[in-house]
Amino acid sequence: MKPLLVATSLSMGERLAPLDLSLSAGTLTAAIGPNGSGKTSLLRSLARIDRPGGAVSIMDEDLDSVPPARRPALLGFLPAAREMIWPIAVRDLVGLGLAQPDERRVADLLRELELDELADRPADRLSTGERARALLARALAPRPAVLLLDEPLSNLDPYWVVTILQLLRDAAEAGAAVLLSLHDLHLLDTFDRVLMLNAGQLVEDGPPKQILHGPSLADTFRVEASGPRWRLRRA
Ligand SMILES: Nc1ncnc2c1ncn2[C@@H]1O[C@H](COP(=O)(O)OP(=O)(O)OP(=O)(O)O)[C@@H](O)[C@H]1O
């Protein structure tokens, strides 16, 4: 099947070495790698933020030239930064993701993410995890073809980690391609595909079992499995 997203010669100066990448409908992909390895740079270059090189198309539409009103249907992006500058109400924040107002969609997401009671609260007065859920709801609102999410599971308690992973699986089953970055390697078996980055290079691309049990994981992360825990890799 033809991929939903096709990126060619994607790059971001010294932060990300040139790479080609495609993402298929119905798939959940995790980008992993040590701090500073290029996960955020990969996601931002795919979303065409920070003046990246190369080209990205979604459903054959070049992201650099789609009209702004078309973009929400193609791409949902969750940045790593969760700070809110404006005291915008949670309900309005979620609605910001939509090209057309849709009160029903906003209400459904507020309920699904248990934000109903916070709907009228300014988003800068939420806890970090509540704000993460509100920002994720904004990204999900237009049901974009591709979701690019920078550490959507950080700051979430276990209930919300499991719930959000299920929501993202539902989005994939409805036809989306989902790519997110994460640090918790114990969650990898939930994914269809794993991209492993190291020093701005894509060093592995494959199913989770292959990456988790492959030789480059310990070299990349400088840790190795020791029962259910990680320990520093032996020299
Ligand atoms: N705005 C920037 N300008 C220049 N270099 C940057 C910028 N942001 C990040 N970098 C550098 O680019 C490299 C990749 O950073 P990036 O944020 O993509 O890594 P990451 O894998 O997302 O890291 P983390 O796990 O710490 O969030 C790092 O060497 C970082 O210092």
The ligand as a Tripos MOL2 file, in Angstrom:
@<TRIPOS>MOLECULE
LIG
   31    33     1     0     0
SMALL
NO_CHARGES

@<TRIPOS>ATOM
      1 N1         17.3570   24.9990   18.4730 N.pl3     1 LIG1
      2 C1         18.4930   24.3120   18.3300 C.ar      1 LIG1
      3 N2         19.5560   24.8460   17.7020 N.ar      1 LIG1
      4 C2         20.6910   24.1630   17.5270 C.ar      1 LIG1
      5 N3         20.8610   22.9010   17.9560 N.ar      1 LIG1
      6 C3         19.8540   22.3250   18.6100 C.ar      1 LIG1
      7 C4         18.6130   22.9840   18.8260 C.ar      1 LIG1
      8 N4         17.7860   22.1490   19.4870 N.ar      1 LIG1
      9 C5         18.4680   21.0110   19.6780 C.ar      1 LIG1
     10 N5         19.7080   21.1200   19.1520 N.ar      1 LIG1
     11 C6         20.7490   20.0970   19.1340 C.3       1 LIG1
     12 O1         20.3680   19.1320   18.1760 O.3       1 LIG1
     13 C7         20.6860   17.8300   18.6260 C.3       1 LIG1
     14 C8         19.4370   16.9800   18.6280 C.3       1 LIG1
     15 O2         18.5240   17.5250   19.5660 O.3       1 LIG1
     16 P1         17.0440   16.9930   19.6810 P.3       1 LIG1
     17 O3         16.2830   17.9550   20.5450 O.co2     1 LIG1
     18 O4         16.5300   16.6840   18.3390 O.co2     1 LIG1
     19 O5         17.3030   15.6160   20.4700 O.3       1 LIG1
     20 P2         16.3110   14.6450   21.2150 P.3       1 LIG1
     21 O6         16.6660   13.2580   20.7740 O.co2     1 LIG1
     22 O7         14.9060   15.0660   20.9930 O.co2     1 LIG1
     23 O8         16.7320   14.8650   22.7190 O.3       1 LIG1
     24 P3         15.9600   14.7170   24.1270 P.3       1 LIG1
     25 O9         15.7720   13.2400   24.3500 O.co2     1 LIG1
     26 O10        16.9390   15.2990   25.0810 O.co2     1 LIG1
     27 O11        14.6740   15.4730   24.0410 O.co2     1 LIG1
     28 C9         21.3300   17.9890   20.0000 C.3       1 LIG1
     29 O12        22.7260   17.9430   19.8230 O.3       1 LIG1
     30 C10        20.8800   19.3610   20.4430 C.3       1 LIG1
     31 O13        21.8600   19.9580   21.2850 O.3       1 LIG1
@<TRIPOS>BOND
     1     1     2 1
     2     2     3 ar
     3     2     7 ar
     4     3     4 ar
     5     4     5 ar
     6     5     6 ar
     7     6     7 ar
     8     6    10 ar
     9     7     8 ar
    10     8     9 ar
    11     9    10 ar
    12    10    11 1
    13    11    12 1
    14    11    30 1
    15    12    13 1
    16    13    14 1
    17    13    28 1
    18    14    15 1
    19    15    16 1
    20    16    17 2
    21    16    18 1
    22    16    19 1
    23    19    20 1
    24    20    21 2
    25    20    22 1
    26    20    23 1
    27    23    24 1
    28    24    25 2
    29    24    26 1
    30    24    27 1
    31    28    29 1
    32    28    30 1
    33    30    31 1
@<TRIPOS>SUBSTRUCTURE
     1 LIG1         1 GROUP 0 **** ****
